[in-house]
Amino acid sequence: MVHFGVAIGFYQGDNLKLMDDIAALRPTLFSSVPRLYNRIYSGIMNAVKSSGGLREKLFNAAYNAKMQAILNGKTPSPMWDRLVFNKIREKLGGRVRCLTSGASPLSPDVMDFLRVCFGGLVLEGYGMTETSCVITLMDVGDSLTGHVGSLNPSCEVKLVDVPEMNYTSDDQPYPRGEICVRGPIVFQGYYKDDAQTREVIDMDGWLHTGDIGLWLPGGRLKIIDRKKNIFKLAQGEYIAPEKIENVYAKCKFVAQCFVYGDSFNSSLVAIIAVDHDALKSWAASEGIKYDDLQQLCNDQRVRAAVLADMDNLGKQAQLRGFEFVKAVTLVLEPFTVENGLLTPTFKVKRPQAKAYFAKAIENMYTELSISDPSPQRPL
């Protein structure tokens, strides 16, 4: 971008004001991460549902017609853009013609939503700092969603069995395993840290990414799980929290989410950084009086409503029983790079978040142990 003289806009540093910054900058090329795309998706879909009546029916008709045209490789009728989608495109400044996503998997329904509502190219890629960025990238014109594309010619990829998580190359219908990368794009090692380098690069030069993938037809790679950042619950089930957080991120109340569990407890809990506007709107619709938003966050009725909405999304995403969060704590302060809870790509720093919210996590497990007399800790 710098080489070709492209103007680059920087946001003002406040995640809650990001959409305002985008509207002011009016980008033509927009690169982001699933956490933000999920927020855009949930914000627009909640607005459509609340509009009701004719507007909701018109949106659904336009969406289905345009989606069908895209799947069939046809050019959608410009009528739908004039009637519905041009107004939605203004959310990103109205000029965007290419959207890219990385850092974590983007759900297929959000990908379809971006293609329909914003038009132009929507591409998902996969890579790491350790691989000079791109390992795979979706091909232009590929209408299939739910994958991260085909290989960069500068590398080779193999899937290695992870038997403890039941991922093997013999899996049907598609082989599965940990994604390993080799080639000139792979880094030589961590600076003055041979021990950590040996942990990720094996004797044959393969970089072990810690991500679990599967091969789809056409040489497409799909990310399905995470070997790193997984943990075990008391009964022995393995949990990949990032996958669950991506499901709950679509909840209208959720601005950010941190899912926690460990081998001493049998269930998951979550810290939810709430969407202030959604919280106020719901409280008004329910006739709940409050002095400030913190009082609202502590209200048991509000926590129950948030958990119920998250449960519905979990059922739609077909989460397994032990992957459902059983208790939530609502907080007003967003997770940010400045308070040490986020990486620059908006991923939660898990050890730091665990320490930061240690008291809230302890309180949630105490509440669960009181409401459920069955033992929380293994014998």
ZISULPE-V50626 format. One record per backbone hydrogen bond with DSSP energy under -1.0 kcal/mol. CO is the residue of the C=O (numbers start at 1). NH is the residue of the N-H. Records with the same first field share a line. If there is no record, write none. Layout:
BEGIN
CO=NH / NH
END
This chain:
BEGIN
1=6
2=5
14=17
15=18
17=21
18=22
19=23
20=24
21=25
22=26
28=97 / 98
30=100
32=102
33=36 / 37
34=38
35=39
36=40
37=41
38=42
39=43
40=44
41=45
42=46
43=47
44=48
45=49
46=50
47=51
48=52
52=56
53=57
54=58
55=59
56=60
57=61
58=62
59=63
60=64
61=65
62=66
63=67
64=68
65=69
66=70
67=71
68=72
69=74
70=73
77=80
78=82
79=83
80=84 / 85
81=86
85=89
88=91
89=92 / 94
90=93
97=121
98=30
99=123
100=32
101=125
107=111
108=112
109=113
110=114
111=115
112=116
113=117
114=118
121=99
123=101
124=138
126=135 / 136
128=131 / 133
129=132
130=187
133=128
135=152
136=126
137=150
139=142
149=221
150=137
152=155
156=182
158=180
160=178
162=165 / 167
163=166
167=162
168=171 / 176
175=215
177=213
178=160
179=209
180=158
181=207
182=156
183=186
190=193
193=197
194=198
197=201
200=208
202=205
206=202
207=181
210=227 / 228
211=179
212=224 / 225
213=177
214=222
220=216
221=148
222=214
225=212
231=239
233=236
237=233
239=231
240=244
241=245
242=246
243=247
244=248
245=249
247=250
248=251
251=254
253=275
256=273
258=271
260=269
262=265
265=234
268=326
269=260
270=329
271=258
272=331
273=255 / 256
275=279
276=280
277=281
278=282
279=283
280=284
281=285
282=286
283=288
292=296
293=297
294=298
299=303
300=304
301=305
302=306
303=307
304=308
305=309
306=310
307=311
308=312
309=313
310=314
311=315
312=316
313=317
314=319
315=318
320=323
321=324
327=270
329=272
331=274
336=341 / 342
337=340
341=349
343=346
347=343
348=350
349=353
350=354
351=355
352=356
353=357
355=358
357=361
358=362
359=363
360=364
361=365
362=366
363=367
364=368
365=369
366=370
367=371
368=372
END
